[in-house]
Amino acid sequence: MSRREERRPSRPTQADIARLAGVSQPTVSLVLGGNKAGVALSGETRQRVLDAARSLGYVPDPIARRLSRRTNNLLGLYTFTATFPTDVQHSYYPFLVGVEEEAAAQGYDLLLFTSSSSTEAGASEVLNRVRLADGCLFLGRHVPEQAMSRFLDDGYPLVYIGRHDELGERLPYVGADYVSASADVVRRLAELGHRHLAYVREKDDAPASADREAGLRSAVAGTGMRAEVVRTDGADVDAVRLRSWLSGGVTAIVAEETDTDLAVTAVESAARAAGLRCPDDFSLALLGDRVGRSPGLPALSGFAIPRREMGRAAVRMLTGLIAGEPDVRIRRILGCQPLAGETVGAPPATGTH
């Protein structure tokens, strides 16, 4: 042991106070915490604890005290990514802007968490860190159900950005109305004269994907259109396949929007390789919007997701839960606005493919 370590006195703990006062550690915690639970304690016991604490020079740990009372003015923001998405063209970026703006307005600082773990066990281990904050926002396509269930059982305040029903009515969220917005996109195509479309989506079955497909299918049924649903990782959509769809009567392609944009990127690449243009050769609609418009590419027709307002609304919901407000709505769905774009038009004349 070094001389510095010998000279440095150890910090007295509540266990030390309990031993000196001849009481249990929970009793010490009650007395030093002001006995807010109203547990019956004799005046003599309370005084012995206070005298022991004073004689030992006990000073409460301010960090531990704030954490135990959840009054540290910190909001957590957890993204299921390896690095925090700060690129302005990343689909998550507007969510983060809204979160930051509203957190500042509410007087909270942000504590940012990331994780690339895709397993339930891995996510649970990393997720335990969020308890450093008073409450936490989560941004991701899937819910680690066991970890979230434990948080909810413990009464830990949390809000998901995006609709999630994996835990029934228990999980608070702020989502977007992808069902109505997706149906509107299809109905617009029908109004322009399209009768046969292909829907290109990723293989992942996240709630946002299910909502988009549900909206598309309801509009297809209501308009009498035909729709082919294609699940892809992007690698199997090429110029040959695109031309086969068009030669088979498809006049419009609808693509799913996600944080990876695999589906729409594959369709755009196939069109370039085939020498086809939108909307001259076929219409292309996106069930969502592209946050950053790539140079040289036309503005995609689709709908605008209220990402920034979703982030702000999620913070307001979370701070209400932290404050224990009795009338907090724990589920909100915000509407999306249509985007006319430049990639949708009337079906091309027969034989142009």
ZISUL-V52697 format. One record per run of one state. SS is the DSSP state (hx for helix, st for strand, lp for the rest). FROM is the first residue (numbers start at 1). LEN is the number of residues. Records with the same first field share a line. If there is no record, write none. Layout:
SS: FROM-LEN, FROM-LEN
//
This chain:
lp: 1-2, 8-6, 22-3, 33-10, 57-5, 70-4, 80-13, 106-3, 115-5, 133-2, 140-5, 154-3, 162-11, 177-1, 192-4, 203-4, 224-2, 233-6, 248-4, 257-5, 275-8, 288-13, 305-2, 324-7, 335-2, 340-14
hx: 3-5, 14-8, 25-8, 43-14, 62-8, 93-13, 120-13, 145-9, 178-14, 207-17, 239-9, 262-13, 307-17
st: 74-6, 109-6, 135-5, 157-5, 173-4, 196-7, 226-7, 252-5, 283-5, 301-4, 331-4, 337-3
//
